[in-house]
Amino acid sequence: MLSYLFMGAAAGVASALYLFYNYQPILLNGTIHAGIFASGLVATYFAKKLTEQTAGWYLVGALPVHLAIHFVIIGDLSQLTGVSHALLNFLSLP
């Protein structure tokens, strides 16, 4: 199960850093970003080893690392704190 934890952490880092280095256009990069994040689950599915437990371990590894990079390095999620979604100007994103 540790392999799924590490695989998830690697996917979380890779997808968040991809978005950090390739931020425009947001819709295309968001799709690629999500695909990288889910790639471990897709590979596990095709290897016929995807269960609730393996998916859980993958997400436990991926989500904390992924969100930490979003908050600390990219800083795009921290701007949502205390800001209404209606007030965000998406054209001004870097």
C-alpha positions as protocol buffer text, in pm:
chain_id: "A"
residue {
  index: 1
  type: MET
  ca { x: 0 y: 0 z: 0 }
}
residue {
  index: 2
  type: LEU
  ca { x: 297 y: 230 z: 52 }
}
residue {
  index: 3
  type: SER
  ca { x: 365 y: 219 z: -321 }
}
residue {
  index: 4
  type: TYR
  ca { x: 22 y: 374 z: -388 }
}
residue {
  index: 5
  type: LEU
  ca { x: 94 y: 643 z: -128 }
}
residue {
  index: 6
  type: PHE
  ca { x: 423 y: 733 z: -297 }
}
residue {
  index: 7
  type: MET
  ca { x: 268 y: 709 z: -643 }
}
residue {
  index: 8
  type: GLY
  ca { x: -3 y: 952 z: -534 }
}
residue {
  index: 9
  type: ALA
  ca { x: 248 y: 1193 z: -384 }
}
residue {
  index: 10
  type: ALA
  ca { x: 449 y: 1190 z: -708 }
}
residue {
  index: 11
  type: ALA
  ca { x: 138 y: 1256 z: -917 }
}
residue {
  index: 12
  type: GLY
  ca { x: 34 y: 1537 z: -683 }
}
residue {
  index: 13
  type: VAL
  ca { x: 372 y: 1704 z: -714 }
}
residue {
  index: 14
  type: ALA
  ca { x: 389 y: 1656 z: -1091 }
}
residue {
  index: 15
  type: SER
  ca { x: 43 y: 1795 z: -1161 }
}
residue {
  index: 16
  type: ALA
  ca { x: 81 y: 2097 z: -933 }
}
residue {
  index: 17
  type: LEU
  ca { x: 425 y: 2183 z: -1069 }
}
residue {
  index: 18
  type: TYR
  ca { x: 297 y: 2143 z: -1425 }
}
residue {
  index: 19
  type: LEU
  ca { x: 38 y: 2411 z: -1353 }
}
residue {
  index: 20
  type: PHE
  ca { x: 304 y: 2629 z: -1189 }
}
residue {
  index: 21
  type: TYR
  ca { x: 523 y: 2629 z: -1500 }
}
residue {
  index: 22
  type: ASN
  ca { x: 239 y: 2633 z: -1757 }
}
residue {
  index: 23
  type: TYR
  ca { x: -38 y: 2861 z: -1636 }
}
residue {
  index: 24
  type: GLN
  ca { x: -195 y: 2991 z: -1960 }
}
residue {
  index: 25
  type: PRO
  ca { x: -449 y: 2914 z: -2110 }
}
residue {
  index: 26
  type: ILE
  ca { x: -614 y: 2795 z: -1792 }
}
residue {
  index: 27
  type: LEU
  ca { x: -874 y: 2561 z: -1945 }
}
residue {
  index: 28
  type: LEU
  ca { x: -626 y: 2356 z: -2145 }
}
residue {
  index: 29
  type: ASN
  ca { x: -369 y: 2344 z: -1868 }
}
residue {
  index: 30
  type: GLY
  ca { x: -638 y: 2267 z: -1611 }
}
residue {
  index: 31
  type: THR
  ca { x: -739 y: 1961 z: -1812 }
}
residue {
  index: 32
  type: ILE
  ca { x: -380 y: 1841 z: -1847 }
}
residue {
  index: 33
  type: HIS
  ca { x: -323 y: 1920 z: -1479 }
}
residue {
  index: 34
  type: ALA
  ca { x: -620 y: 1702 z: -1378 }
}
residue {
  index: 35
  type: GLY
  ca { x: -507 y: 1426 z: -1615 }
}
residue {
  index: 36
  type: ILE
  ca { x: -163 y: 1409 z: -1456 }
}
residue {
  index: 37
  type: PHE
  ca { x: -324 y: 1401 z: -1112 }
}
residue {
  index: 38
  type: ALA
  ca { x: -550 y: 1110 z: -1210 }
}
residue {
  index: 39
  type: SER
  ca { x: -292 y: 922 z: -1416 }
}
residue {
  index: 40
  type: GLY
  ca { x: -196 y: 689 z: -1131 }
}
residue {
  index: 41
  type: LEU
  ca { x: -557 y: 587 z: -1080 }
}
residue {
  index: 42
  type: VAL
  ca { x: -597 y: 521 z: -1452 }
}
residue {
  index: 43
  type: ALA
  ca { x: -279 y: 312 z: -1461 }
}
residue {
  index: 44
  type: THR
  ca { x: -393 y: 119 z: -1156 }
}
residue {
  index: 45
  type: TYR
  ca { x: -730 y: 55 z: -1321 }
}
residue {
  index: 46
  type: PHE
  ca { x: -571 y: -87 z: -1634 }
}
residue {
  index: 47
  type: ALA
  ca { x: -340 y: -302 z: -1423 }
}
residue {
  index: 48
  type: LYS
  ca { x: -656 y: -450 z: -1265 }
}
residue {
  index: 49
  type: LYS
  ca { x: -546 y: -345 z: -916 }
}
residue {
  index: 50
  type: LEU
  ca { x: -781 y: -53 z: -856 }
}
residue {
  index: 51
  type: THR
  ca { x: -981 y: -105 z: -539 }
}
residue {
  index: 52
  type: GLU
  ca { x: -1129 y: 135 z: -288 }
}
residue {
  index: 53
  type: GLN
  ca { x: -826 y: 82 z: -69 }
}
residue {
  index: 54
  type: THR
  ca { x: -566 y: 148 z: -339 }
}
residue {
  index: 55
  type: ALA
  ca { x: -757 y: 456 z: -458 }
}
residue {
  index: 56
  type: GLY
  ca { x: -772 y: 580 z: -100 }
}
residue {
  index: 57
  type: TRP
  ca { x: -399 y: 538 z: -48 }
}
residue {
  index: 58
  type: TYR
  ca { x: -333 y: 714 z: -377 }
}
residue {
  index: 59
  type: LEU
  ca { x: -548 y: 1012 z: -277 }
}
residue {
  index: 60
  type: VAL
  ca { x: -400 y: 1025 z: 73 }
}
residue {
  index: 61
  type: GLY
  ca { x: -60 y: 1062 z: -92 }
}
residue {
  index: 62
  type: ALA
  ca { x: -165 y: 1301 z: -367 }
}
residue {
  index: 63
  type: LEU
  ca { x: -403 y: 1553 z: -214 }
}
residue {
  index: 64
  type: PRO
  ca { x: -201 y: 1696 z: 78 }
}
residue {
  index: 65
  type: VAL
  ca { x: 114 y: 1740 z: -130 }
}
residue {
  index: 66
  type: HIS
  ca { x: -82 y: 1878 z: -424 }
}
residue {
  index: 67
  type: LEU
  ca { x: -274 y: 2132 z: -216 }
}
residue {
  index: 68
  type: ALA
  ca { x: 38 y: 2236 z: -24 }
}
residue {
  index: 69
  type: ILE
  ca { x: 210 y: 2322 z: -352 }
}
residue {
  index: 70
  type: HIS
  ca { x: -97 y: 2517 z: -462 }
}
residue {
  index: 71
  type: PHE
  ca { x: -102 y: 2720 z: -141 }
}
residue {
  index: 72
  type: VAL
  ca { x: 271 y: 2767 z: -79 }
}
residue {
  index: 73
  type: ILE
  ca { x: 447 y: 2771 z: -418 }
}
residue {
  index: 74
  type: ILE
  ca { x: 181 y: 2874 z: -670 }
}
residue {
  index: 75
  type: GLY
  ca { x: -29 y: 3086 z: -434 }
}
residue {
  index: 76
  type: ASP
  ca { x: -340 y: 3060 z: -648 }
}
residue {
  index: 77
  type: LEU
  ca { x: -561 y: 2900 z: -381 }
}
residue {
  index: 78
  type: SER
  ca { x: -459 y: 3143 z: -110 }
}
residue {
  index: 79
  type: GLN
  ca { x: -613 y: 3428 z: -305 }
}
residue {
  index: 80
  type: LEU
  ca { x: -953 y: 3261 z: -263 }
}
residue {
  index: 81
  type: THR
  ca { x: -936 y: 3289 z: 115 }
}
residue {
  index: 82
  type: GLY
  ca { x: -1182 y: 3554 z: 224 }
}
residue {
  index: 83
  type: VAL
  ca { x: -1261 y: 3658 z: -132 }
}
residue {
  index: 84
  type: SER
  ca { x: -1599 y: 3611 z: -294 }
}
residue {
  index: 85
  type: HIS
  ca { x: -1595 y: 3416 z: -619 }
}
residue {
  index: 86
  type: ALA
  ca { x: -1793 y: 3697 z: -779 }
}
residue {
  index: 87
  type: LEU
  ca { x: -1510 y: 3940 z: -701 }
}
residue {
  index: 88
  type: LEU
  ca { x: -1235 y: 3735 z: -861 }
}
residue {
  index: 89
  type: ASN
  ca { x: -1106 y: 3866 z: -1189 }
}
residue {
  index: 90
  type: PHE
  ca { x: -993 y: 3554 z: -1373 }
}
residue {
  index: 91
  type: LEU
  ca { x: -832 y: 3758 z: -1650 }
}
residue {
  index: 92
  type: SER
  ca { x: -576 y: 3891 z: -1405 }
}
residue {
  index: 93
  type: LEU
  ca { x: -442 y: 3549 z: -1307 }
}
residue {
  index: 94
  type: PRO
  ca { x: -74 y: 3510 z: -1393 }
}
